[in-house]
Amino acid sequence: MLLELILALLLGVTAGTITGLFPGIHINLVATGLLALVAGGVLAGVESLVLVIFIVAMAVTHTFIDFIPSIFLGAPEEDSFLAVLPGHELLREGRGYEAVILTLYGSLIALPIILVFSFLFVNFLEGVFDFSRELIPYVLTFASLYLIFREEDWVNAMVVFFLAGMLGLLSFNVQVKEPLLPLLSGLFGVSALVVSLKAEIVIPKQEIKKLREIKVEGKVFWKSIFAVFATAPLSSFLPGLGAGHAAVLGSEIVGDIGKDKRGFLFMLGAINTIVMALSFVTIYAIGRTRSGAAVAVSELLAKFGLGELVTVLFVVVISGIIAFFIGVFLAKVFALRVSKVSYRKLGLAVLGILFIINLLLSNFLGLVVLVTASALGVFCILSGVRRINLMGVLLVPTVLFYLL
């Protein structure tokens, strides 16, 4: 049995590496396929706990790896799209490797934080769940207005935020298959690639620093940690909130971290991993599922007791440590090769891949959303408004969901 558990963990890490590197192949898709195989009797002889370990290891590994295509290729996913903003800027400065390592540092330091919050969730989450839920729309509204009015050109910022919000509302309420895929691909991926291609950007040779030379300065480090503690737990158990929401709230809570690319990337990495891992703890604490992977775990285990929770946390830590070293290796591979490829050809290739992924996983309306979102993203970039205001695509629907 022990050999099967170890094999499941290693296969999960492998699967998470693949899903992280290929945008569009999401862990939810793999988890859903796994449940279908179980329901069809194909995996009838496999212990449920073995499958759970596979899913947890895959989900955690994914959060470490999925920043690589976001930063090097500008091809974002649901949990890493904000990394396109500062990550691509560092890439153009020859520091793409450093950008990825900063997210990996964040994910790595998230592991002990997860253990701390697991204890707190188990003992206190049930009591604060309903109270926290009532505050969410007001916190998000305040954060949204703060984002807008701190811009020099707040009128254009308001336009960008409002249009993104309306696009999100329409996409979530019409027959768009997998609406987040074309929305986020267009707003944060395609738009940046289109502007970069027009400017004929040349990606410089990437600097490969030693790990000990890549660090977050003390003040920014502690501000990032504070932002993580203040926001990541909420996104781990409240519906409608994701890692993107937590990152926006965190950057505003501590003020100038949003202007520090290194601190922001470090914070994003930590939030991404914490939100995913704590979604499994939430099953034990309040019996609710927060992610597709958590839903699969809940359906596979008839009883999610303390023993299962301890096993899941052990898998989170071990798979996270393994994923960190895999991420470092892959970041170096990408960094050594990205400058040797024509950025124009690479950009056109990524645009083609994003289009094909959206065509395969979404539908015709999804392509309409992709084009519209891309146009709005281009407008945002050219108008000089910070692209964080494009988060209206998620913030507006979330606020209305809670208020109406």
Buried (B, 14 or more C-beta within 10 A) or exposed (E): EEEEBEEBBBBBBBBBBBBBBBBBBBBBBBBBEBBEBBEEEEBEEBBBBBBBBBBBBBBBBBBBBBBBBBBBBBBBBBBBBBBBBBBBBBBBBBBBBBBBBBBBBBBBBBBEBBBEBBEBBBEEBEEBBEEBBEEBBEBBBEBBEEBBEEBEEBEBBBBBBBBBBBBBBBBBEEEBEBBBBBBBBBBBBBBBBBBBBEEEBEBBEBEEEEEEEBBBEEEBBEBBBBBBBBBBBBBBBBBBBBBBBBBBBBBBBBEEBBEBBBBBBBBBBBBBBBBBBBBBBBBBBBEBBBBBBBBBBBBBBEEBEEEBBEBBBBBBBBBBEBBBEBBBEBBBEBBEEBBEEEBEEBBEEBBEBBBEBBBEBBBEBBBBBBBBBBBBBBBBBEBEBBBBBBBBBBBBBBBBBBEE
